[in-house]
Amino acid sequence: MNATLAALALVTGTLTGAVFAYFQVPIPAPPTLAGVLGIVGIYLGYKVVDGLGVGFDLLGALAI
């Protein structure tokens, strides 16, 4: 992973969150730690299956 890209993503997310808070608009993300951990879990599960090289091409099977 590129550290510069990760840092820019963190800065961009922080600034976006600050703008949402300033304008008192709900953030388009889970507002609790459990929700954030759920997203992290989805990412980790994806990377595990991808790393194992298993999967099913659903879009290919549906000809989409």
Buried (B, 14 or more C-beta within 10 A) or exposed (E): EEEEEEEEEEEEEEEEEEEBEEEEEEEEEEEEEEEEEEEEEEEEEEEEEEEEEEEEEEEEEEEE
